[in-house]
Amino acid sequence: MRTNTSGTEQWWASLSAGEKQFIWALMHMIKGAKYSQIVEVARAARKWESGLAFFIKARLMHQRPRRRRSQWIISCQSNAHSR
């Protein structure tokens, strides 16, 4: 199976530090819950881990690149006339 590591690295590099910390902490919490003594918690954590991994791969990694607001601003001179 081939993986696209350059796309993954580019996606991860484009995230802000807060987004990276949130995703890392969330996945770390889920991985810890997989080893819970409570069977229902461990089972749910396994489902959440696979669901979150799929969401990250399917939705976040393959979404269009974000556009910065400055790209949407079109400059024009209000006193210029075209003939």
PDB file of N, CA, C and O in Angstrom:
ATOM      1  N   MET A   1       0.843  -1.187   0.000  1.00  0.00           N
ATOM      2  CA  MET A   1       0.000   0.000   0.000  1.00  0.00           C
ATOM      3  C   MET A   1       0.883   1.243   0.000  1.00  0.00           C
ATOM      4  O   MET A   1       1.781   1.376   0.831  1.00  0.00           O
ATOM      5  N   ARG A   2       0.624   2.142  -0.927  1.00  0.00           N
ATOM      6  CA  ARG A   2       1.377   3.390  -1.001  1.00  0.00           C
ATOM      7  C   ARG A   2       0.716   4.454  -0.156  1.00  0.00           C
ATOM      8  O   ARG A   2      -0.511   4.541  -0.100  1.00  0.00           O
ATOM      9  N   THR A   3       1.513   5.250   0.491  1.00  0.00           N
ATOM     10  CA  THR A   3       0.987   6.374   1.261  1.00  0.00           C
ATOM     11  C   THR A   3       1.533   7.663   0.697  1.00  0.00           C
ATOM     12  O   THR A   3       2.622   7.695   0.125  1.00  0.00           O
ATOM     13  N   ASN A   4       0.776   8.713   0.862  1.00  0.00           N
ATOM     14  CA  ASN A   4       1.168  10.023   0.366  1.00  0.00           C
ATOM     15  C   ASN A   4       1.709  10.827   1.544  1.00  0.00           C
ATOM     16  O   ASN A   4       0.985  11.635   2.125  1.00  0.00           O
ATOM     17  N   THR A   5       2.968  10.615   1.900  1.00  0.00           N
ATOM     18  CA  THR A   5       3.524  11.299   3.058  1.00  0.00           C
ATOM     19  C   THR A   5       3.739  12.778   2.810  1.00  0.00           C
ATOM     20  O   THR A   5       3.625  13.574   3.742  1.00  0.00           O
ATOM     21  N   SER A   6       4.049  13.172   1.574  1.00  0.00           N
ATOM     22  CA  SER A   6       4.268  14.592   1.315  1.00  0.00           C
ATOM     23  C   SER A   6       2.970  15.373   1.492  1.00  0.00           C
ATOM     24  O   SER A   6       2.990  16.491   2.007  1.00  0.00           O
ATOM     25  N   GLY A   7       1.842  14.800   1.072  1.00  0.00           N
ATOM     26  CA  GLY A   7       0.552  15.452   1.279  1.00  0.00           C
ATOM     27  C   GLY A   7       0.205  15.552   2.742  1.00  0.00           C
ATOM     28  O   GLY A   7      -0.344  16.560   3.188  1.00  0.00           O
ATOM     29  N   THR A   8       0.522  14.503   3.503  1.00  0.00           N
ATOM     30  CA  THR A   8       0.260  14.503   4.935  1.00  0.00           C
ATOM     31  C   THR A   8       1.113  15.561   5.631  1.00  0.00           C
ATOM     32  O   THR A   8       0.622  16.312   6.474  1.00  0.00           O
ATOM     33  N   GLU A   9       2.382  15.613   5.274  1.00  0.00           N
ATOM     34  CA  GLU A   9       3.273  16.596   5.887  1.00  0.00           C
ATOM     35  C   GLU A   9       2.837  18.013   5.550  1.00  0.00           C
ATOM     36  O   GLU A   9       2.885  18.902   6.400  1.00  0.00           O
ATOM     37  N   GLN A  10       2.413  18.223   4.312  1.00  0.00           N
ATOM     38  CA  GLN A  10       1.968  19.555   3.898  1.00  0.00           C
ATOM     39  C   GLN A  10       0.704  19.943   4.659  1.00  0.00           C
ATOM     40  O   GLN A  10       0.570  21.081   5.109  1.00  0.00           O
ATOM     41  N   TRP A  11      -0.221  18.997   4.802  1.00  0.00           N
ATOM     42  CA  TRP A  11      -1.454  19.263   5.532  1.00  0.00           C
ATOM     43  C   TRP A  11      -1.151  19.597   6.980  1.00  0.00           C
ATOM     44  O   TRP A  11      -1.686  20.565   7.521  1.00  0.00           O
ATOM     45  N   TRP A  12      -0.297  18.806   7.612  1.00  0.00           N
ATOM     46  CA  TRP A  12       0.012  19.015   9.020  1.00  0.00           C
ATOM     47  C   TRP A  12       0.737  20.345   9.214  1.00  0.00           C
ATOM     48  O   TRP A  12       0.488  21.041  10.198  1.00  0.00           O
ATOM     49  N   ALA A  13       1.616  20.701   8.304  1.00  0.00           N
ATOM     50  CA  ALA A  13       2.371  21.950   8.406  1.00  0.00           C
ATOM     51  C   ALA A  13       1.468  23.171   8.242  1.00  0.00           C
ATOM     52  O   ALA A  13       1.780  24.245   8.756  1.00  0.00           O
ATOM     53  N   SER A  14       0.352  23.014   7.530  1.00  0.00           N
ATOM     54  CA  SER A  14      -0.530  24.153   7.308  1.00  0.00           C
ATOM     55  C   SER A  14      -1.426  24.468   8.508  1.00  0.00           C
ATOM     56  O   SER A  14      -2.061  25.522   8.544  1.00  0.00           O
ATOM     57  N   LEU A  15      -1.480  23.561   9.491  1.00  0.00           N
ATOM     58  CA  LEU A  15      -2.312  23.798  10.674  1.00  0.00           C
ATOM     59  C   LEU A  15      -1.643  24.769  11.631  1.00  0.00           C
ATOM     60  O   LEU A  15      -0.418  24.875  11.680  1.00  0.00           O
ATOM     61  N   SER A  16      -2.463  25.469  12.384  1.00  0.00           N
ATOM     62  CA  SER A  16      -1.914  26.351  13.411  1.00  0.00           C
ATOM     63  C   SER A  16      -1.448  25.503  14.593  1.00  0.00           C
ATOM     64  O   SER A  16      -1.789  24.325  14.697  1.00  0.00           O
ATOM     65  N   ALA A  17      -0.672  26.109  15.472  1.00  0.00           N
ATOM     66  CA  ALA A  17      -0.166  25.381  16.641  1.00  0.00           C
ATOM     67  C   ALA A  17      -1.311  24.912  17.529  1.00  0.00           C
ATOM     68  O   ALA A  17      -1.250  23.818  18.089  1.00  0.00           O
ATOM     69  N   GLY A  18      -2.348  25.722  17.663  1.00  0.00           N
ATOM     70  CA  GLY A  18      -3.497  25.340  18.481  1.00  0.00           C
ATOM     71  C   GLY A  18      -4.251  24.155  17.909  1.00  0.00           C
ATOM     72  O   GLY A  18      -4.694  23.278  18.651  1.00  0.00           O
ATOM     73  N   GLU A  19      -4.401  24.126  16.573  1.00  0.00           N
ATOM     74  CA  GLU A  19      -5.077  23.000  15.923  1.00  0.00           C
ATOM     75  C   GLU A  19      -4.272  21.714  16.085  1.00  0.00           C
ATOM     76  O   GLU A  19      -4.835  20.648  16.337  1.00  0.00           O
ATOM     77  N   LYS A  20      -2.956  21.819  15.938  1.00  0.00           N
ATOM     78  CA  LYS A  20      -2.094  20.647  16.111  1.00  0.00           C
ATOM     79  C   LYS A  20      -2.190  20.116  17.538  1.00  0.00           C
ATOM     80  O   LYS A  20      -2.316  18.909  17.743  1.00  0.00           O
ATOM     81  N   GLN A  21      -2.132  21.006  18.522  1.00  0.00           N
ATOM     82  CA  GLN A  21      -2.213  20.592  19.918  1.00  0.00           C
ATOM     83  C   GLN A  21      -3.552  19.945  20.225  1.00  0.00           C
ATOM     84  O   GLN A  21      -3.606  18.956  20.956  1.00  0.00           O
ATOM     85  N   PHE A  22      -4.634  20.487  19.680  1.00  0.00           N
ATOM     86  CA  PHE A  22      -5.961  19.935  19.923  1.00  0.00           C
ATOM     87  C   PHE A  22      -6.089  18.521  19.351  1.00  0.00           C
ATOM     88  O   PHE A  22      -6.555  17.613  20.040  1.00  0.00           O
ATOM     89  N   ILE A  23      -5.678  18.334  18.102  1.00  0.00           N
ATOM     90  CA  ILE A  23      -5.774  17.015  17.478  1.00  0.00           C
ATOM     91  C   ILE A  23      -4.890  16.016  18.208  1.00  0.00           C
ATOM     92  O   ILE A  23      -5.304  14.882  18.450  1.00  0.00           O
ATOM     93  N   TRP A  24      -3.682  16.426  18.558  1.00  0.00           N
ATOM     94  CA  TRP A  24      -2.765  15.535  19.261  1.00  0.00           C
ATOM     95  C   TRP A  24      -3.340  15.139  20.614  1.00  0.00           C
ATOM     96  O   TRP A  24      -3.328  13.960  20.971  1.00  0.00           O
ATOM     97  N   ALA A  25      -3.845  16.113  21.373  1.00  0.00           N
ATOM     98  CA  ALA A  25      -4.404  15.824  22.700  1.00  0.00           C
ATOM     99  C   ALA A  25      -5.644  14.939  22.609  1.00  0.00           C
ATOM    100  O   ALA A  25      -5.824  14.038  23.429  1.00  0.00           O
ATOM    101  N   LEU A  26      -6.491  15.186  21.628  1.00  0.00           N
ATOM    102  CA  LEU A  26      -7.700  14.380  21.448  1.00  0.00           C
ATOM    103  C   LEU A  26      -7.347  12.930  21.138  1.00  0.00           C
ATOM    104  O   LEU A  26      -7.899  12.015  21.750  1.00  0.00           O
ATOM    105  N   MET A  27      -6.443  12.713  20.202  1.00  0.00           N
ATOM    106  CA  MET A  27      -6.063  11.347  19.857  1.00  0.00           C
ATOM    107  C   MET A  27      -5.325  10.665  21.014  1.00  0.00           C
ATOM    108  O   MET A  27      -5.486   9.462  21.218  1.00  0.00           O
ATOM    109  N   HIS A  28      -4.531  11.405  21.762  1.00  0.00           N
ATOM    110  CA  HIS A  28      -3.830  10.846  22.920  1.00  0.00           C
ATOM    111  C   HIS A  28      -4.838  10.418  23.999  1.00  0.00           C
ATOM    112  O   HIS A  28      -4.678   9.365  24.618  1.00  0.00           O
ATOM    113  N   MET A  29      -5.859  11.227  24.216  1.00  0.00           N
ATOM    114  CA  MET A  29      -6.891  10.894  25.194  1.00  0.00           C
ATOM    115  C   MET A  29      -7.648   9.637  24.765  1.00  0.00           C
ATOM    116  O   MET A  29      -7.918   8.763  25.589  1.00  0.00           O
ATOM    117  N   ILE A  30      -7.989   9.544  23.485  1.00  0.00           N
ATOM    118  CA  ILE A  30      -8.720   8.382  22.978  1.00  0.00           C
ATOM    119  C   ILE A  30      -7.861   7.120  23.107  1.00  0.00           C
ATOM    120  O   ILE A  30      -8.363   6.070  23.507  1.00  0.00           O
ATOM    121  N   LYS A  31      -6.571   7.217  22.771  1.00  0.00           N
ATOM    122  CA  LYS A  31      -5.689   6.055  22.891  1.00  0.00           C
ATOM    123  C   LYS A  31      -5.574   5.598  24.339  1.00  0.00           C
ATOM    124  O   LYS A  31      -5.513   4.398  24.607  1.00  0.00           O
ATOM    125  N   GLY A  32      -5.544   6.542  25.271  1.00  0.00           N
ATOM    126  CA  GLY A  32      -5.500   6.177  26.688  1.00  0.00           C
ATOM    127  C   GLY A  32      -6.778   5.502  27.151  1.00  0.00           C
ATOM    128  O   GLY A  32      -6.742   4.582  27.969  1.00  0.00           O
ATOM    129  N   ALA A  33      -7.913   5.962  26.624  1.00  0.00           N
ATOM    130  CA  ALA A  33      -9.201   5.390  27.011  1.00  0.00           C
ATOM    131  C   ALA A  33      -9.368   3.968  26.489  1.00  0.00           C
ATOM    132  O   ALA A  33     -10.171   3.207  27.028  1.00  0.00           O
ATOM    133  N   LYS A  34      -8.631   3.599  25.456  1.00  0.00           N
ATOM    134  CA  LYS A  34      -8.720   2.235  24.926  1.00  0.00           C
ATOM    135  C   LYS A  34      -8.268   1.198  25.958  1.00  0.00           C
ATOM    136  O   LYS A  34      -8.666   0.035  25.888  1.00  0.00           O
ATOM    137  N   TYR A  35      -7.451   1.613  26.898  1.00  0.00           N
ATOM    138  CA  TYR A  35      -6.931   0.695  27.913  1.00  0.00           C
ATOM    139  C   TYR A  35      -7.676   0.826  29.235  1.00  0.00           C
ATOM    140  O   TYR A  35      -7.163   0.422  30.279  1.00  0.00           O
ATOM    141  N   SER A  36      -8.866   1.379  29.199  1.00  0.00           N
ATOM    142  CA  SER A  36      -9.674   1.548  30.403  1.00  0.00           C
ATOM    143  C   SER A  36     -10.086   0.192  30.971  1.00  0.00           C
ATOM    144  O   SER A  36     -10.254  -0.774  30.228  1.00  0.00           O
ATOM    145  N   GLN A  37     -10.246   0.126  32.287  1.00  0.00           N
ATOM    146  CA  GLN A  37     -10.721  -1.083  32.957  1.00  0.00           C
ATOM    147  C   GLN A  37     -12.202  -1.306  32.681  1.00  0.00           C
ATOM    148  O   GLN A  37     -12.689  -2.433  32.771  1.00  0.00           O
ATOM    149  N   ILE A  38     -12.911  -0.249  32.350  1.00  0.00           N
ATOM    150  CA  ILE A  38     -14.336  -0.350  32.042  1.00  0.00           C
ATOM    151  C   ILE A  38     -14.466  -0.768  30.574  1.00  0.00           C
ATOM    152  O   ILE A  38     -14.037  -0.050  29.671  1.00  0.00           O
ATOM    153  N   VAL A  39     -15.057  -1.922  30.357  1.00  0.00           N
ATOM    154  CA  VAL A  39     -15.127  -2.510  29.024  1.00  0.00           C
ATOM    155  C   VAL A  39     -15.856  -1.601  28.046  1.00  0.00           C
ATOM    156  O   VAL A  39     -15.426  -1.461  26.902  1.00  0.00           O
ATOM    157  N   GLU A  40     -16.946  -0.985  28.474  1.00  0.00           N
ATOM    158  CA  GLU A  40     -17.724  -0.122  27.581  1.00  0.00           C
ATOM    159  C   GLU A  40     -16.920   1.102  27.136  1.00  0.00           C
ATOM    160  O   GLU A  40     -17.017   1.542  25.990  1.00  0.00           O
ATOM    161  N   VAL A  41     -16.126   1.642  28.065  1.00  0.00           N
ATOM    162  CA  VAL A  41     -15.296   2.810  27.732  1.00  0.00           C
ATOM    163  C   VAL A  41     -14.229   2.422  26.721  1.00  0.00           C
ATOM    164  O   VAL A  41     -13.994   3.151  25.757  1.00  0.00           O
ATOM    165  N   ALA A  42     -13.581   1.283  26.929  1.00  0.00           N
ATOM    166  CA  ALA A  42     -12.541   0.822  26.003  1.00  0.00           C
ATOM    167  C   ALA A  42     -13.129   0.538  24.621  1.00  0.00           C
ATOM    168  O   ALA A  42     -12.520   0.873  23.605  1.00  0.00           O
ATOM    169  N   ARG A  43     -14.294  -0.070  24.581  1.00  0.00           N
ATOM    170  CA  ARG A  43     -14.946  -0.372  23.301  1.00  0.00           C
ATOM    171  C   ARG A  43     -15.324   0.922  22.575  1.00  0.00           C
ATOM    172  O   ARG A  43     -15.100   1.056  21.372  1.00  0.00           O
ATOM    173  N   ALA A  44     -15.891   1.857  23.308  1.00  0.00           N
ATOM    174  CA  ALA A  44     -16.276   3.136  22.697  1.00  0.00           C
ATOM    175  C   ALA A  44     -15.050   3.896  22.204  1.00  0.00           C
ATOM    176  O   ALA A  44     -15.094   4.530  21.149  1.00  0.00           O
ATOM    177  N   ALA A  45     -13.955   3.835  22.962  1.00  0.00           N
ATOM    178  CA  ALA A  45     -12.732   4.542  22.557  1.00  0.00           C
ATOM    179  C   ALA A  45     -12.183   3.980  21.256  1.00  0.00           C
ATOM    180  O   ALA A  45     -11.686   4.732  20.418  1.00  0.00           O
ATOM    181  N   ARG A  46     -12.266   2.663  21.076  1.00  0.00           N
ATOM    182  CA  ARG A  46     -11.801   2.067  19.816  1.00  0.00           C
ATOM    183  C   ARG A  46     -12.633   2.571  18.635  1.00  0.00           C
ATOM    184  O   ARG A  46     -12.100   2.868  17.566  1.00  0.00           O
ATOM    185  N   LYS A  47     -13.944   2.659  18.847  1.00  0.00           N
ATOM    186  CA  LYS A  47     -14.814   3.162  17.777  1.00  0.00           C
ATOM    187  C   LYS A  47     -14.528   4.635  17.488  1.00  0.00           C
ATOM    188  O   LYS A  47     -14.463   5.043  16.329  1.00  0.00           O
ATOM    189  N   TRP A  48     -14.358   5.431  18.547  1.00  0.00           N
ATOM    190  CA  TRP A  48     -14.072   6.845  18.364  1.00  0.00           C
ATOM    191  C   TRP A  48     -12.727   7.045  17.656  1.00  0.00           C
ATOM    192  O   TRP A  48     -12.601   7.926  16.806  1.00  0.00           O
ATOM    193  N   GLU A  49     -11.725   6.230  18.002  1.00  0.00           N
ATOM    194  CA  GLU A  49     -10.411   6.376  17.380  1.00  0.00           C
ATOM    195  C   GLU A  49     -10.494   6.134  15.875  1.00  0.00           C
ATOM    196  O   GLU A  49      -9.945   6.904  15.088  1.00  0.00           O
ATOM    197  N   SER A  50     -11.170   5.081  15.485  1.00  0.00           N
ATOM    198  CA  SER A  50     -11.268   4.813  14.051  1.00  0.00           C
ATOM    199  C   SER A  50     -12.128   5.868  13.356  1.00  0.00           C
ATOM    200  O   SER A  50     -11.820   6.272  12.235  1.00  0.00           O
ATOM    201  N   GLY A  51     -13.188   6.313  14.001  1.00  0.00           N
ATOM    202  CA  GLY A  51     -14.044   7.341  13.415  1.00  0.00           C
ATOM    203  C   GLY A  51     -13.333   8.669  13.264  1.00  0.00           C
ATOM    204  O   GLY A  51     -13.462   9.330  12.234  1.00  0.00           O
ATOM    205  N   LEU A  52     -12.577   9.069  14.289  1.00  0.00           N
ATOM    206  CA  LEU A  52     -11.837  10.332  14.209  1.00  0.00           C
ATOM    207  C   LEU A  52     -10.720  10.261  13.177  1.00  0.00           C
ATOM    208  O   LEU A  52     -10.480  11.227  12.452  1.00  0.00           O
ATOM    209  N   ALA A  53     -10.042   9.130  13.107  1.00  0.00           N
ATOM    210  CA  ALA A  53      -8.978   8.984  12.107  1.00  0.00           C
ATOM    211  C   ALA A  53      -9.561   9.083  10.702  1.00  0.00           C
ATOM    212  O   ALA A  53      -8.974   9.719   9.827  1.00  0.00           O
ATOM    213  N   PHE A  54     -10.712   8.457  10.486  1.00  0.00           N
ATOM    214  CA  PHE A  54     -11.356   8.538   9.175  1.00  0.00           C
ATOM    215  C   PHE A  54     -11.769   9.973   8.877  1.00  0.00           C
ATOM    216  O   PHE A  54     -11.568  10.452   7.761  1.00  0.00           O
ATOM    217  N   PHE A  55     -12.347  10.673   9.863  1.00  0.00           N
ATOM    218  CA  PHE A  55     -12.771  12.058   9.656  1.00  0.00           C
ATOM    219  C   PHE A  55     -11.583  12.938   9.302  1.00  0.00           C
ATOM    220  O   PHE A  55     -11.666  13.765   8.394  1.00  0.00           O
ATOM    221  N   ILE A  56     -10.485  12.764  10.013  1.00  0.00           N
ATOM    222  CA  ILE A  56      -9.299  13.573   9.746  1.00  0.00           C
ATOM    223  C   ILE A  56      -8.786  13.316   8.340  1.00  0.00           C
ATOM    224  O   ILE A  56      -8.438  14.251   7.619  1.00  0.00           O
ATOM    225  N   LYS A  57      -8.738  12.034   7.946  1.00  0.00           N
ATOM    226  CA  LYS A  57      -8.237  11.705   6.607  1.00  0.00           C
ATOM    227  C   LYS A  57      -9.204  12.144   5.517  1.00  0.00           C
ATOM    228  O   LYS A  57      -8.792  12.730   4.516  1.00  0.00           O
ATOM    229  N   ALA A  58     -10.483  11.862   5.708  1.00  0.00           N
ATOM    230  CA  ALA A  58     -11.457  12.117   4.640  1.00  0.00           C
ATOM    231  C   ALA A  58     -11.847  13.577   4.523  1.00  0.00           C
ATOM    232  O   ALA A  58     -12.030  14.077   3.412  1.00  0.00           O
ATOM    233  N   ARG A  59     -11.979  14.266   5.632  1.00  0.00           N
ATOM    234  CA  ARG A  59     -12.492  15.634   5.585  1.00  0.00           C
ATOM    235  C   ARG A  59     -11.413  16.686   5.728  1.00  0.00           C
ATOM    236  O   ARG A  59     -11.362  17.623   4.931  1.00  0.00           O
ATOM    237  N   LEU A  60     -10.556  16.558   6.714  1.00  0.00           N
ATOM    238  CA  LEU A  60      -9.596  17.626   6.978  1.00  0.00           C
ATOM    239  C   LEU A  60      -8.411  17.596   6.018  1.00  0.00           C
ATOM    240  O   LEU A  60      -7.996  18.640   5.514  1.00  0.00           O
ATOM    241  N   MET A  61      -7.867  16.419   5.762  1.00  0.00           N
ATOM    242  CA  MET A  61      -6.677  16.346   4.917  1.00  0.00           C
ATOM    243  C   MET A  61      -6.992  16.606   3.447  1.00  0.00           C
ATOM    244  O   MET A  61      -6.125  17.073   2.709  1.00  0.00           O
ATOM    245  N   HIS A  62      -8.207  16.313   3.012  1.00  0.00           N
ATOM    246  CA  HIS A  62      -8.531  16.434   1.593  1.00  0.00           C
ATOM    247  C   HIS A  62      -9.443  17.609   1.279  1.00  0.00           C
ATOM    248  O   HIS A  62     -10.015  17.672   0.191  1.00  0.00           O
ATOM    249  N   GLN A  63      -9.586  18.535   2.210  1.00  0.00           N
ATOM    250  CA  GLN A  63     -10.383  19.716   1.911  1.00  0.00           C
ATOM    251  C   GLN A  63      -9.556  20.696   1.100  1.00  0.00           C
ATOM    252  O   GLN A  63      -8.330  20.600   1.043  1.00  0.00           O
ATOM    253  N   ARG A  64     -10.238  21.634   0.479  1.00  0.00           N
ATOM    254  CA  ARG A  64      -9.539  22.657  -0.291  1.00  0.00           C
ATOM    255  C   ARG A  64      -8.653  23.477   0.637  1.00  0.00           C
ATOM    256  O   ARG A  64      -8.977  23.667   1.810  1.00  0.00           O
ATOM    257  N   PRO A  65      -7.544  23.957   0.112  1.00  0.00           N
ATOM    258  CA  PRO A  65      -6.698  24.837   0.926  1.00  0.00           C
ATOM    259  C   PRO A  65      -7.469  26.088   1.331  1.00  0.00           C
ATOM    260  O   PRO A  65      -8.278  26.617   0.569  1.00  0.00           O
ATOM    261  N   ARG A  66      -7.200  26.534   2.525  1.00  0.00           N
ATOM    262  CA  ARG A  66      -7.888  27.735   3.017  1.00  0.00           C
ATOM    263  C   ARG A  66      -7.398  28.959   2.275  1.00  0.00           C
ATOM    264  O   ARG A  66      -6.209  29.094   1.984  1.00  0.00           O
ATOM    265  N   ARG A  67      -8.319  29.840   1.975  1.00  0.00           N
ATOM    266  CA  ARG A  67      -7.941  31.109   1.350  1.00  0.00           C
ATOM    267  C   ARG A  67      -7.876  32.167   2.424  1.00  0.00           C
ATOM    268  O   ARG A  67      -8.705  32.217   3.333  1.00  0.00           O
ATOM    269  N   ARG A  68      -6.898  32.986   2.301  1.00  0.00           N
ATOM    270  CA  ARG A  68      -6.787  34.090   3.250  1.00  0.00           C
ATOM    271  C   ARG A  68      -7.716  35.202   2.809  1.00  0.00           C
ATOM    272  O   ARG A  68      -7.972  35.375   1.618  1.00  0.00           O
ATOM    273  N   ARG A  69      -8.214  35.946   3.761  1.00  0.00           N
ATOM    274  CA  ARG A  69      -9.172  37.009   3.472  1.00  0.00           C
ATOM    275  C   ARG A  69      -8.596  38.046   2.515  1.00  0.00           C
ATOM    276  O   ARG A  69      -9.339  38.634   1.730  1.00  0.00           O
ATOM    277  N   SER A  70      -7.294  38.278   2.566  1.00  0.00           N
ATOM    278  CA  SER A  70      -6.691  39.303   1.713  1.00  0.00           C
ATOM    279  C   SER A  70      -6.811  38.961   0.229  1.00  0.00           C
ATOM    280  O   SER A  70      -6.763  39.858  -0.613  1.00  0.00           O
ATOM    281  N   GLN A  71      -6.965  37.681  -0.101  1.00  0.00           N
ATOM    282  CA  GLN A  71      -7.101  37.310  -1.503  1.00  0.00           C
ATOM    283  C   GLN A  71      -8.458  37.709  -2.061  1.00  0.00           C
ATOM    284  O   GLN A  71      -8.609  37.838  -3.276  1.00  0.00           O
ATOM    285  N   TRP A  72      -9.426  37.903  -1.215  1.00  0.00           N
ATOM    286  CA  TRP A  72     -10.771  38.242  -1.667  1.00  0.00           C
ATOM    287  C   TRP A  72     -10.951  39.742  -1.869  1.00  0.00           C
ATOM    288  O   TRP A  72     -11.924  40.161  -2.495  1.00  0.00           O
ATOM    289  N   ILE A  73     -10.047  40.548  -1.359  1.00  0.00           N
ATOM    290  CA  ILE A  73     -10.173  41.995  -1.467  1.00  0.00           C
ATOM    291  C   ILE A  73      -9.675  42.435  -2.845  1.00  0.00           C
ATOM    292  O   ILE A  73      -8.541  42.146  -3.227  1.00  0.00           O
ATOM    293  N   ILE A  74     -10.507  43.112  -3.560  1.00  0.00           N
ATOM    294  CA  ILE A  74     -10.154  43.610  -4.877  1.00  0.00           C
ATOM    295  C   ILE A  74      -9.968  45.119  -4.763  1.00  0.00           C
ATOM    296  O   ILE A  74     -10.877  45.845  -4.358  1.00  0.00           O
ATOM    297  N   SER A  75      -8.799  45.566  -5.121  1.00  0.00           N
ATOM    298  CA  SER A  75      -8.545  46.991  -4.998  1.00  0.00           C
ATOM    299  C   SER A  75      -8.966  47.701  -6.288  1.00  0.00           C
ATOM    300  O   SER A  75      -8.742  47.202  -7.391  1.00  0.00           O
ATOM    301  N   CYS A  76      -9.563  48.840  -6.128  1.00  0.00           N
ATOM    302  CA  CYS A  76      -9.921  49.653  -7.282  1.00  0.00           C
ATOM    303  C   CYS A  76      -9.868  51.122  -6.865  1.00  0.00           C
ATOM    304  O   CYS A  76     -10.007  51.452  -5.687  1.00  0.00           O
ATOM    305  N   GLN A  77      -9.671  51.970  -7.823  1.00  0.00           N
ATOM    306  CA  GLN A  77      -9.651  53.401  -7.535  1.00  0.00           C
ATOM    307  C   GLN A  77     -11.019  53.955  -7.840  1.00  0.00           C
ATOM    308  O   GLN A  77     -11.549  53.776  -8.936  1.00  0.00           O
ATOM    309  N   SER A  78     -11.580  54.624  -6.866  1.00  0.00           N
ATOM    310  CA  SER A  78     -12.954  55.117  -7.034  1.00  0.00           C
ATOM    311  C   SER A  78     -13.029  56.318  -7.985  1.00  0.00           C
ATOM    312  O   SER A  78     -14.091  56.586  -8.547  1.00  0.00           O
ATOM    313  N   ASN A  79     -11.925  57.040  -8.172  1.00  0.00           N
ATOM    314  CA  ASN A  79     -11.984  58.214  -9.026  1.00  0.00           C
ATOM    315  C   ASN A  79     -11.457  57.952 -10.448  1.00  0.00           C
ATOM    316  O   ASN A  79     -11.375  58.884 -11.249  1.00  0.00           O
ATOM    317  N   ALA A  80     -11.109  56.726 -10.766  1.00  0.00           N
ATOM    318  CA  ALA A  80     -10.615  56.402 -12.112  1.00  0.00           C
ATOM    319  C   ALA A  80     -11.819  56.138 -13.024  1.00  0.00           C
ATOM    320  O   ALA A  80     -12.780  55.477 -12.631  1.00  0.00           O
ATOM    321  N   HIS A  81     -11.745  56.659 -14.228  1.00  0.00           N
ATOM    322  CA  HIS A  81     -12.821  56.489 -15.203  1.00  0.00           C
ATOM    323  C   HIS A  81     -12.280  55.707 -16.394  1.00  0.00           C
ATOM    324  O   HIS A  81     -11.158  55.938 -16.846  1.00  0.00           O
ATOM    325  N   SER A  82     -13.077  54.798 -16.884  1.00  0.00           N
ATOM    326  CA  SER A  82     -12.662  54.066 -18.079  1.00  0.00           C
ATOM    327  C   SER A  82     -13.497  54.545 -19.267  1.00  0.00           C
ATOM    328  O   SER A  82     -14.677  54.862 -19.112  1.00  0.00           O
ATOM    329  N   ARG A  83     -12.907  54.597 -20.413  1.00  0.00           N
ATOM    330  CA  ARG A  83     -13.621  55.081 -21.602  1.00  0.00           C
ATOM    331  C   ARG A  83     -13.880  53.970 -22.552  1.00  0.00           C
ATOM    332  O   ARG A  83     -14.471  54.188 -23.610  1.00  0.00           O
TER     333      ARG A  83
END
